[in-house]
């Protein structure tokens, strides 16, 4: 695998140049993709926003109300953990 990486660096100079040229060949605008990614990330709540929402629902429903999270398949699942993944809080 390192031989492939070394070959890519030798031919393109950097992994970023390789990705840029690959995107160019496929007609993908790299800057547009970066903006789309930023927009998608902006939908994610901050810890303060999440706490504010949870405080509201605690007031309305009571502190013993269950918390579920809807996963990517559209089904609700129990929240059983909360942890940090490189600066992003993961609730699962």
C-alpha positions in Angstrom: 0.0 0.0 0.0 2.8 2.4 0.8 4.2 1.8 -2.8 0.9 3.1 -4.2 1.0 6.1 -1.9 4.7 6.8 -2.9 3.8 6.5 -6.6 0.8 8.9 -6.1 3.1 11.5 -4.4 5.8 11.1 -7.1 3.3 11.6 -9.9 1.0 14.3 -8.3 3.1 15.9 -5.7 0.5 15.5 -2.9 -2.6 13.6 -2.0 -4.6 16.9 -2.4 -3.4 17.3 -6.0 -4.3 13.8 -6.7 -7.8 14.3 -5.3 -8.2 17.6 -7.2 -7.2 16.0 -10.5 -9.5 13.0 -9.9 -12.4 15.4 -9.2 -11.6 17.4 -12.3 -11.7 14.3 -14.5 -15.1 13.4 -12.9 -16.4 17.0 -13.3 -16.7 17.5 -9.6 -16.1 21.0 -8.3 -13.9 20.6 -5.2 -14.8 24.0 -3.7 -18.5 23.3 -4.2 -18.1 20.0 -2.4 -16.4 21.7 0.5 -19.2 24.3 0.7 -21.8 21.5 0.7 -19.9 19.7 3.5 -19.9 22.9 5.5 -23.6 23.4 5.0 -24.3 19.8 6.1 -22.1 20.3 9.2 -24.0 23.5 10.0 -27.1 21.5 10.6 -25.5 19.8 13.6 -26.4 21.2 16.9 -23.8 22.6 19.3 -23.7 21.3 22.9 -25.2 24.5 24.1 -28.1 24.2 21.6 -28.7 20.6 22.6 -28.7 21.5 26.3 -31.2 24.3 25.7 -33.5 21.9 23.8 -33.2 19.2 26.5 -33.9 21.7 29.2 -37.1 22.8 27.4 -38.3 19.2 27.0 -37.4 18.4 30.6 -39.6 21.3 31.6 -42.5 20.1 29.4 -42.2 16.3 29.8 -40.3 15.9 33.1 -36.8 14.6 33.8 -37.8 11.0 33.6 -38.8 11.2 29.9 -36.9 8.9 27.6 -34.6 10.2 24.9 -34.4 8.5 21.5 -32.3 9.3 18.5 -33.5 8.7 14.9 -30.7 6.9 13.0 -30.0 7.2 9.3 -32.5 4.4 8.5 -35.3 6.6 10.0 -35.9 4.3 13.0 -35.8 5.5 16.6 -33.2 4.0 18.8 -32.4 4.4 22.5 -29.7 6.8 23.5 -27.3 4.7 25.5 -24.0 6.6 25.1 -22.5 10.0 24.6 -18.8 10.4 23.8 -16.2 12.6 22.1 -14.8 11.7 18.7 -12.1 14.2 17.9 -14.0 17.3 19.0 -17.4 16.1 17.9 -19.9 14.8 20.5 -21.5 11.5 19.4 -24.8 10.5 20.9 -25.7 6.9 20.2 
